Amino acid sequence: MNRREFIAAAGWAGLGSSLVLKGATQPSSEILKRSDASWNSLLADCQNQLFDQYLPFWERGGIDEEHGGFMCYLYNDGSVENDRKDIWYQGRGIWVYSNIYNEWDKDPKLLKIAQKARDFMVQHMHRGDGTWQDTVNRFGQSVDTIAIDRSNNIYGALFAAVGLIQYAKATGSEEDLELARLSLKKSVELYEDRTYSGVVAEGVTEKGLRAQGHSFMFIWALPQFLELDRDPWCEALLVEHLDRLANSFWNPEYGISNEILYHDYSRIPSQSVFMVPGHSIEAQWMGMVEARRSGDDEMHERFKNRMRRLIEMSWDYPFEGTCDTGYHVYASDEHPAGPILEMKTMWAQTEVAVGCLLAFEHSRETWAREWFERSWSYLQRTMTTDHGVWRQAVDREGKDLQREGISIYRKGNFHQPRCLLYLMQALRRMKVS
């Protein structure tokens, strides 16, 4: 049965439309009674949202058919508001289209989109040494005046690398795998330099700071590389950063995961009582997945239980949704203790949904299913749109909210499709098992 036939057979009502209202969840007994048909319906709903809503939106203008690559500043009808191309979104887009091709739908059109974006990115954005230009226009010419300059950190290179890895998996390209390896090695070289300026913290003047986000990017990218090449350097780097997530960024004194540490991975006093819940939840599920892949059951349980704790700590119980902007252990004149709830970003909600379904897939524990259904319902109620691309952020009451420093026209080309793909793949595995 192909994808379209499955949708027709299963329908796509989804769980989200029949789950929770604001501030409420269903009793555990009701959740546990859900039949396999409910999971089948969710799978069909995710497929519909990806193939029949999200992908068609990008074909209206976000994909540069002439030059290749992705333009992410778009009106709701898909037409282009700004033609700049950021390295983050080129690498992410290549990953998305290559991953769909690799894991779900061998449509040559998907691979062609990835190939043209790959060619544009390599030709116009690679500096030749594993580093990448941050932003160009649709023709590949440098753009300097942007709201947020990310050119001094390694995230762009890591997204470029992981996009190339998935593209190499689809095509068998040794050239692209080698370029991904070069980007990974250059990223490590820059990150290990004590003058590295890609991580900053308010009130901290030291350079060479460590970021939880950097470690989980390595945790996410390296297993994909190792599928194709058992490089001992990559294996050692993966072990190192899994340990960093498990033992350095996790702060046992407060039971939170800190975002930024000193270069030697020691705690920064002002940062030790603070976390970014979205990143911290993401870090736990990525650690959980890698621990399971490597066969470390004890570490898998540790990451899973930490993820549950962080979700429960950062949730907005009156209005639903997880906070993103911050969590403070202690109150001050500037902020209360606990989660800052004024803004709920879409990307943070996807981390909760993905993490909880992955936890439920292997544990079948009630809490994981409850929190998945709760987070998925909130995401569907507040983030979905008529044009097919989920909104960036909402306030506590679910109304549109603009993120500081980010254009209202920016459309995300990563967290939404990655969420749908990970849910689809987990549901398919659950059906098989």
C-alpha positions as CSV (number, residue, x, y, z in Angstrom):
1,M,0.0,0.0,0.0
2,N,1.5,3.4,-1.0
3,R,1.3,6.6,1.0
4,R,-1.8,7.9,-0.8
5,E,-3.6,4.6,-0.5
6,F,-2.9,4.5,3.2
7,I,-4.3,7.9,3.7
8,A,-7.5,7.0,1.9
9,A,-7.9,3.8,3.9
10,A,-7.1,5.2,7.3
11,G,-8.6,8.7,7.1
12,W,-6.9,11.6,8.7
13,A,-9.0,12.8,11.7
14,G,-5.9,12.6,14.0
15,L,-5.8,12.5,17.7
16,G,-5.5,16.2,18.1
17,S,-9.0,17.1,17.2
18,S,-10.5,15.0,19.9
19,L,-8.1,15.4,22.8
20,V,-7.7,18.1,25.3
21,L,-9.3,21.5,25.8
22,K,-7.4,24.4,27.4
23,G,-6.0,23.4,30.7
24,A,-7.3,19.8,30.8
25,T,-6.2,16.3,29.9
26,Q,-8.0,13.1,29.5
27,P,-7.8,10.6,32.4
28,S,-5.1,7.9,32.0
29,S,-7.7,5.2,31.8
30,E,-9.2,6.8,28.7
31,I,-5.9,7.3,27.0
32,L,-4.9,3.7,27.6
33,K,-8.1,2.5,26.0
34,R,-7.1,4.1,22.6
35,S,-7.1,1.5,19.9
36,D,-4.5,1.0,17.2
37,A,-6.9,2.8,14.9
38,S,-6.2,6.0,16.8
39,W,-2.5,5.6,16.1
40,N,-3.3,4.8,12.4
41,S,-5.4,7.9,12.2
42,L,-2.6,10.0,13.7
43,L,-0.1,8.6,11.2
44,A,-2.5,9.4,8.3
45,D,-3.0,12.9,9.8
46,C,0.8,13.5,9.9
47,Q,1.2,12.3,6.4
48,N,-1.6,14.7,5.2
49,Q,0.0,17.6,7.0
50,L,3.4,16.9,5.5
51,F,2.6,15.9,1.9
52,D,-0.7,17.7,1.3
53,Q,-0.2,20.9,3.2
54,Y,3.4,21.6,4.1
55,L,5.2,20.6,0.9
56,P,2.7,22.2,-1.5
57,F,3.2,25.5,0.3
58,W,6.9,25.5,-0.5
59,E,6.3,24.8,-4.1
60,R,4.4,28.1,-4.4
61,G,7.5,30.2,-4.0
62,G,9.8,29.1,-1.2
63,I,11.8,26.8,-3.5
64,D,13.9,28.6,-5.9
65,E,13.4,26.5,-9.0
66,E,15.7,28.6,-11.1
67,H,18.8,28.9,-8.9
68,G,18.1,26.2,-6.3
69,G,17.8,26.6,-2.6
70,F,15.2,27.8,-0.1
71,M,13.8,31.3,0.5
72,C,12.2,31.4,3.9
73,Y,10.8,34.9,4.0
74,L,7.3,34.4,2.5
75,Y,3.8,35.8,2.5
76,N,1.1,33.4,3.5
77,D,0.3,32.7,-0.2
78,G,3.8,31.4,-0.7
79,S,5.1,34.4,-2.6
80,V,8.5,35.8,-1.7
81,E,8.8,38.8,0.7
82,N,12.6,38.7,0.8
83,D,14.9,36.6,-1.3
84,R,17.8,36.1,1.1
85,K,19.0,32.6,1.7
86,D,20.5,31.7,5.1
87,I,22.9,28.8,5.5
88,W,20.8,27.4,8.4
89,Y,17.7,27.0,6.1
90,Q,19.7,25.7,3.1
91,G,21.2,22.8,5.2
92,R,17.9,22.2,7.0
93,G,15.9,22.1,3.7
94,I,18.3,19.7,2.1
95,W,18.0,17.5,5.2
96,V,14.2,17.6,5.0
97,Y,13.8,16.7,1.4
98,S,16.6,14.1,1.4
99,N,15.1,12.5,4.6
100,I,11.6,12.3,3.1
101,Y,13.1,10.7,0.0
102,N,15.3,8.3,2.1
103,E,12.7,7.3,4.7
104,W,9.2,7.7,3.1
105,D,8.7,8.6,-0.5
106,K,11.1,7.9,-3.4
107,D,9.7,10.7,-5.5
108,P,12.4,11.9,-7.9
109,K,11.0,15.5,-7.5
110,L,12.0,15.5,-3.8
111,L,15.6,14.5,-4.6
112,K,15.8,17.1,-7.4
113,I,14.8,19.8,-5.0
114,A,17.5,18.6,-2.6
115,Q,20.1,18.4,-5.3
116,K,19.5,21.9,-6.6
117,A,19.7,23.3,-3.1
118,R,22.9,21.3,-2.5
119,D,24.4,22.7,-5.7
120,F,23.5,26.2,-4.8
121,M,24.8,25.9,-1.2
122,V,28.1,24.4,-2.2
123,Q,28.7,26.7,-5.1
124,H,27.7,30.0,-3.4
125,M,28.1,29.5,0.3
126,H,31.0,27.2,1.0
127,R,34.2,29.1,1.7
128,G,36.3,26.1,0.7
129,D,37.6,25.1,4.2
130,G,34.5,23.6,5.9
131,T,33.1,27.0,6.9
132,W,30.1,28.6,5.2
133,Q,28.8,32.1,4.4
134,D,25.8,32.9,6.6
135,T,23.6,34.7,4.2
136,V,23.3,35.4,0.4
137,N,20.5,36.5,-1.9
138,R,18.8,34.2,-4.4
139,F,21.7,34.7,-6.9
140,G,24.4,33.8,-4.4
141,Q,25.6,37.3,-3.7
142,S,26.6,38.2,-0.1
143,V,24.0,39.9,2.1
144,D,25.5,41.7,5.1
145,T,22.7,43.7,6.6
146,I,20.6,41.1,8.5
147,A,18.8,41.4,11.8
148,I,20.7,38.5,13.5
149,D,24.3,37.7,12.5
150,R,24.9,34.0,13.1
151,S,28.2,33.9,11.0
152,N,30.4,33.6,14.1
153,N,28.9,30.3,15.3
154,I,29.1,26.8,14.0
155,Y,25.3,26.0,13.8
156,G,25.3,26.9,10.1
157,A,28.1,24.5,9.3
158,L,26.5,21.7,11.3
159,F,23.2,22.2,9.5
160,A,25.0,22.2,6.2
161,A,26.8,19.0,7.2
162,V,23.7,17.1,8.2
163,G,21.9,18.2,5.0
164,L,24.9,16.8,3.0
165,I,24.9,13.6,5.0
166,Q,21.2,12.9,4.2
167,Y,21.8,13.9,0.6
168,A,24.8,11.5,0.4
169,K,22.6,8.8,1.8
170,A,20.1,9.3,-1.0
171,T,22.7,9.5,-3.8
172,G,25.7,7.6,-2.6
173,S,27.9,10.7,-3.1
174,E,31.3,10.3,-1.6
175,E,32.0,13.9,-2.4
176,D,29.2,15.2,-0.3
177,L,30.0,12.8,2.6
178,E,33.6,14.2,2.5
179,L,32.4,17.7,2.5
180,A,30.2,16.9,5.5
181,R,33.2,15.4,7.3
182,L,35.2,18.6,6.5
183,S,32.4,20.8,8.0
184,L,32.2,18.6,11.1
185,K,36.0,18.8,11.7
186,K,36.2,22.5,11.0
187,S,33.3,23.0,13.5
188,V,35.2,21.1,16.2
189,E,38.4,23.1,15.5
190,L,36.6,26.4,15.9
191,Y,34.6,25.2,18.9
192,E,37.7,24.0,20.7
193,D,39.5,27.4,20.2
194,R,39.4,29.4,23.5
195,T,38.7,32.5,21.4
196,Y,35.5,31.1,19.9
197,S,32.9,33.8,20.0
198,G,29.9,31.8,18.8
199,V,28.4,31.3,22.2
200,V,27.5,34.3,24.4
201,A,25.9,34.8,27.8
202,E,24.6,38.1,29.3
203,G,27.2,39.5,31.7
204,V,29.9,37.0,30.7
205,T,33.0,38.4,29.0
206,E,34.9,35.1,28.5
207,K,35.3,33.6,25.1
208,G,35.2,29.9,24.2
209,L,31.9,29.2,26.0
210,R,30.2,25.9,25.6
211,A,26.6,25.5,24.4
212,Q,24.2,22.7,25.1
213,G,22.8,23.3,21.6
214,H,26.2,22.6,20.1
215,S,26.5,19.3,21.9
216,F,23.0,18.1,20.8
217,M,23.7,19.1,17.2
218,F,26.7,16.8,17.3
219,I,24.6,14.1,18.9
220,W,22.0,14.5,16.2
221,A,24.3,14.7,13.2
222,L,27.0,12.2,14.0
223,P,24.9,9.0,14.1
224,Q,23.6,9.9,10.6
225,F,27.1,10.1,9.4
226,L,28.1,6.9,11.0
227,E,25.3,5.1,9.2
228,L,27.4,5.7,6.0
229,D,31.0,5.7,7.3
230,R,32.2,4.2,10.6
231,D,34.8,6.9,11.1
232,P,36.6,6.4,14.5
233,W,37.0,10.2,14.9
234,C,33.2,10.7,14.6
235,E,32.5,7.8,17.0
236,A,34.8,9.3,19.6
237,L,33.2,12.7,19.1
238,L,29.8,11.3,19.6
239,V,30.8,9.6,22.8
240,E,32.3,12.8,24.1
241,H,29.2,14.9,23.5
242,L,26.8,12.3,24.8
243,D,28.7,12.4,28.0
244,R,28.6,16.2,28.0
245,L,24.8,16.2,27.7
246,A,24.5,13.5,30.4
247,N,27.1,14.8,32.9
248,S,28.2,18.4,32.1
249,F,25.2,20.4,31.1
250,W,22.8,18.6,33.5
251,N,22.9,20.4,36.8
252,P,22.0,17.9,39.6
253,E,21.8,20.6,42.2
254,Y,18.6,22.0,40.7
255,G,17.5,19.2,38.4
256,I,17.8,21.4,35.3
257,S,19.9,21.4,32.2
258,N,22.0,24.5,31.8
259,E,22.5,26.0,28.3
260,I,25.9,27.7,28.6
261,L,29.1,26.6,30.4
262,Y,32.7,27.9,30.6
263,H,35.1,26.5,28.1
264,D,36.2,23.7,30.5
265,Y,32.6,22.8,30.9
266,S,32.4,24.1,34.5
267,R,29.4,26.1,35.6
268,I,28.9,29.8,35.1
269,P,27.4,31.0,38.4
270,S,24.8,33.3,36.7
271,Q,23.9,30.6,34.2
272,S,23.7,27.7,36.7
273,V,20.2,28.7,37.9
274,F,18.8,29.1,34.4
275,M,17.8,26.9,31.5
276,V,16.2,27.2,28.1
277,P,13.4,24.6,28.3
278,G,13.0,24.0,24.6
279,H,16.7,23.2,24.0
280,S,16.9,21.3,27.3
281,I,14.0,19.0,26.4
282,E,15.4,18.6,22.9
283,A,18.8,17.6,24.4
284,Q,17.2,14.9,26.5
285,W,15.3,13.2,23.7
286,M,18.3,13.3,21.5
287,G,20.4,11.8,24.2
288,M,17.7,9.2,24.9
289,V,17.7,8.2,21.2
290,E,21.5,7.9,21.0
291,A,21.7,6.0,24.3
292,R,19.2,3.5,23.0
293,R,21.1,3.2,19.6
294,S,24.3,2.5,21.4
295,G,22.7,0.0,23.8
296,D,23.1,1.9,27.0
297,D,19.7,1.1,28.7
298,E,20.7,2.9,32.0
299,M,21.6,6.1,30.2
300,H,18.4,5.8,28.1
301,E,16.3,5.7,31.2
302,R,18.2,8.7,32.7
303,F,17.6,10.9,29.7
304,K,14.0,9.8,29.5
305,N,13.2,10.6,33.1
306,R,15.0,13.9,32.9
307,M,13.0,14.9,29.9
308,R,9.8,14.1,31.8
309,R,10.9,16.3,34.7
310,L,11.7,19.2,32.4
311,I,8.4,19.0,30.6
312,E,6.5,19.0,33.8
313,M,8.6,21.9,35.1
314,S,8.1,24.1,32.1
315,W,4.5,23.5,31.2
316,D,1.8,26.2,31.4
317,Y,-0.9,24.3,33.2
318,P,-3.7,27.0,33.0
319,F,-3.2,27.6,29.2
320,E,-1.2,24.5,28.1
321,G,2.0,24.5,26.1
322,T,5.7,24.5,27.1
323,C,7.6,27.7,27.6
324,D,10.7,28.5,25.6
325,T,12.3,31.7,26.6
326,G,13.6,30.7,30.0
327,Y,13.3,29.0,33.4
328,H,14.7,30.6,36.5
329,V,15.3,28.7,39.7
330,Y,15.1,31.8,41.8
331,A,13.0,35.0,41.5
332,S,14.5,38.4,41.0
333,D,13.4,41.9,40.3
334,E,13.4,41.1,36.6
335,H,11.6,37.8,36.6
336,P,9.6,35.3,38.7
337,A,10.9,31.9,39.7
338,G,10.0,29.1,37.3
339,P,9.1,29.2,33.6
340,I,8.6,32.4,31.6
341,L,5.3,31.7,30.0
342,E,4.5,34.9,27.9
343,M,5.7,33.2,24.7
344,K,5.3,29.7,23.3
345,T,7.4,29.0,20.2
346,M,6.3,26.3,17.7
347,W,9.7,24.7,17.7
348,A,9.7,24.1,21.4
349,Q,6.3,22.4,21.2
350,T,7.6,20.0,18.6
351,E,10.4,18.9,20.9
352,V,7.9,17.9,23.5
353,A,5.7,15.9,21.1
354,V,8.7,14.1,19.4
355,G,10.4,13.3,22.7
356,C,7.2,11.9,24.3
357,L,6.2,9.7,21.4
358,L,9.7,8.3,21.2
359,A,9.7,7.6,24.9
360,F,6.3,5.9,24.6
361,E,7.4,3.9,21.6
362,H,10.0,2.0,23.7
363,S,8.6,2.2,27.2
364,R,4.8,2.1,26.7
365,E,4.6,4.2,29.9
366,T,1.4,6.0,30.5
367,W,3.0,9.4,31.3
368,A,4.7,9.5,27.9
369,R,1.5,8.9,26.0
370,E,-0.4,11.4,28.2
371,W,2.2,14.1,27.6
372,F,2.4,13.3,23.9
373,E,-1.3,13.6,23.4
374,R,-1.4,16.8,25.5
375,S,1.5,18.5,23.6
376,W,0.2,17.3,20.2
377,S,-3.2,18.7,20.9
378,Y,-1.8,22.0,22.0
379,L,0.4,22.2,18.9
380,Q,-2.5,21.5,16.6
381,R,-4.8,23.9,18.3
382,T,-2.4,26.9,18.4
383,M,0.3,26.5,15.7
384,T,-1.4,25.1,12.6
385,T,-2.5,27.5,9.9
386,D,-4.7,27.5,6.8
387,H,-1.7,27.9,4.5
388,G,0.1,24.8,5.8
389,V,3.1,26.2,7.6
390,W,2.9,26.3,11.4
391,R,3.2,29.8,13.0
392,Q,6.3,30.8,14.8
393,A,5.0,31.6,18.2
394,V,1.9,32.5,20.3
395,D,1.1,34.2,23.6
396,R,-0.4,32.4,26.5
397,E,-3.9,32.6,25.1
398,G,-2.8,31.2,21.7
399,K,-2.7,34.5,19.7
400,D,0.0,35.2,17.2
401,L,3.2,36.6,18.7
402,Q,6.2,38.0,16.9
403,R,9.6,36.8,18.1
404,E,12.1,39.5,18.9
405,G,14.5,40.1,16.0
406,I,12.8,37.6,13.7
407,S,10.7,38.7,10.7
408,I,7.0,38.0,10.8
409,Y,7.4,36.7,7.2
410,R,9.9,34.0,8.1
411,K,8.4,30.5,7.5
412,G,10.1,27.6,9.2
413,N,11.4,24.9,6.9
414,F,12.7,22.5,9.6
415,H,11.0,21.9,12.9
416,Q,7.5,21.3,11.5
417,P,8.6,18.7,8.9
418,R,11.1,17.1,11.2
419,C,8.4,16.7,13.8
420,L,6.0,15.1,11.4
421,L,8.7,12.8,10.0
422,Y,9.8,11.7,13.4
423,L,6.3,11.0,14.5
424,M,5.5,9.2,11.3
425,Q,8.6,7.0,11.6
426,A,7.9,6.2,15.2
427,L,4.2,5.3,14.4
428,R,5.3,3.1,11.6
429,R,7.7,1.3,13.9
430,M,5.0,0.9,16.5
431,K,2.7,-0.5,13.9
432,V,5.3,-3.0,12.8
433,S,6.1,-4.0,16.4
